[in-house]
Amino acid sequence: MASHETKKCERCGTLFECKVGNILECQCYAVQLTAEEKAYISEKRYSDCLCAACLNIVKQEYNNNSTMELRAALVQKINFKTKPLGALGVLEEVALQVGCIQNSLSPEITNPHIVVFAGDHGIAASGLVNPYPQAVTAQMVLNFVHGGAAINVFCRLHNIALTVVDAGVNYNFEKMAGIVHAKIAMGTVDYLQGDAMTEDQLSASIQKGAEIVTGIYSQGCNTIAFGEMGIGNTSSAALIMHQICQLPLEQCVGRGTGTDDAQYRVKLEILHSVAAMHNLGKNEMAANRLLQKVGGFEISMMAGAYQKAFELNMLMVVDGFIATAALLAAHHQNAAILSNCIFAHTSGEQGHERMLQYLGALPLLNLGMRLGEGTGAAVAMPIIRSAVAFLNEMASFESAGVDNKA
């Protein structure tokens, strides 16, 4: 048969260019099929090739059926452990989710990793939205490097690898060891004066986030979380939330780090001005354009990291307010990303609970934490490991010789 022969799709009747006539030998340039998917399509009695659109539909049908079968098998495995039905509560839901993500009855949490992205915000130089000076961002990065921050303590305790990234701190670390040097610029532009970053800077930060995740994945990690450090970044996160969730700024803007009542009123007034200047909270806006207008380099880099982690089918443990704002941007581009996310906690920052409601997310913990750095994700990681451990190691009624409920 000649290459690129015009064929009529057996399923929909569309004419298309086909390389080969037998579905089991299909090497369609538009759709990549596994051997199992080809066999399933053959079982549907499609003898000739299908067009790319129909191949995608039948491929999804196969994957949906497989997922349903796996889910049912996982539920049965969970239910027949030596316990009453549902007795392990949310741990059972977590075990089911991780099994579905990994397409396995025996999932694993392998080499878990937290990446802390740090960046400065131009508006923070004025002190209008932040009680702490901008210099604290760099000081905290040095604290991470020296092992003295809360995230260092929790990562050591729970055997979680930690990577610290300079995404755009207004400080020259001079290639210091212990830092991934991914600086896009010495902080963003003050978004009271214009866009926080250029289109090229945004693209570079998203790409760098993806590269960092790819490198970690290549070292055998299948579970990842993202934290952040950046004085003023709760303001950026609130503006992102305001636009994507279409909620009043008063419901999005929190106190951030150490803000008193008078400072909070000024912060809210300033952010109203920023929202008006950038036309936020009114009409739809592409997530990348939103990040370019009011994002931070640590937030846009984190958004790129989320996107790549989902592409690599990694389990993502979502931290607090800033980390969820970055996820909002990634979710705005691909809603399916939530299937791979476990939400660690509800932050003490007032907008976070509404963010979670917008995403339909149920977090594991509510400890009043509002530190950032990925600390909530670090504290939640042992809970996720516990869920996977009971699924893999707990005896069933049959294996333990225990009578089940009649």
C-alpha positions, 0 to 999 in steps of 0.5 A: 500500500502506498504511503499517505493513501487517502482513506475513509475513516471506518468510524466517522466517514471522514477522508484522511491521509493514511500511512498503513491500512491495518490498525495494529500496524498504525504509526499515525503521526498525530496519535501515539498508541500503546500496544494495549490501545491498539488491541482494544481498537482492534477488538472493537472490530475496526479493521482499517485505520481511523482518522486521528480524531476518532483514534483519540476518542477511542483511545480515551474510551479505552483509558477511561475503561481502564481507569474505572477498572483500576479504581474498582480494584483499588476500592476492593483492596482498600475495603478488604483490609483488616478494618471496618469500611471507611475506618481510615477516613481520608487516608483511604481517599488519598490511597485511592487517588495515588493509586489512580495517578500511578495506575497501580494497585501498589503505588509508591512515594519515591524520592519526594522533593520540595522546591522553594522558588524565591523572587522579589517583587518591585512593589515591595521596594516601596513598603506599601504592601509589606511591613518587612523590607524587601531585603528579607527575601535574600536573607531567607534564601541564605537561611534556607541554604544554611539549613536554619528555616522551618522548611529545612527542619521539616524536610530533614525530619521527614526525609524530603529532598529540598531544592532552593531556586533563585527565580529573581531575587534582588541580590547577587548570590555569586553562584553560591553552592546550594542554590539553583541559579535561575534568576530571570531579573533582579526582581519584577517591575513595580506593577503600579508602574506597568507590567511586572515582567516582559513576555520574554521574561515570563516565557523564560521563567515558565520554561525554567520551572519546567526544566527544574522539575524535569531534572528532579524527575530524572533522578527518580522522584515521583512526588513533588511540592513547591514552596516560595519566598518573596516579600510582597508575594501575597499581594501578587497572589491576591491579584491573581486570585481576584482575576481568576476566581472573580471575587472582590479584592476584599475576599482575596487580600490578607494580611500577609506577613506581620501586617497590622490594621492600618497597613492592611487598609493601605495594602487593600487600597494600593491593590485596588489601584493596581487592579484598576490599572491592569483591568483585573476582576472584570473580563476573562484574561489568559493566565500567562497575560495575568502572570505577566501583569502582576505575577512574580518570577517565583510564582510564574516559575512555579506555574511552569513547574506544576505544568511539567510535573503534571505532564510527567504524571507526578503526584503534586502536594500543594502548599498554601496561598502563594503555591495555590495561586500559581496552581490557579494559573496552571489550572486556568490553562489545563483543568485536568491538572487537579487530578494529580494534586493533593492539597496539604492544608488550609492556610491562615491567609484569608483568601486561601480557603476561598481558593480551595473552594473555587478548585473544589479541593479538600485539604488534609490539614487545617493548622493555621499555618501561614508561613509558606516555604512549602512547610504545609506540604512538608508536614502533610507528606507523612500523611500521604506516605501513611496512606500508601503504606497501609494500602501496600502493607496492611493485611487483608481479611483473607491473608490475616485469617480474620473473619469479615463482616457477615 
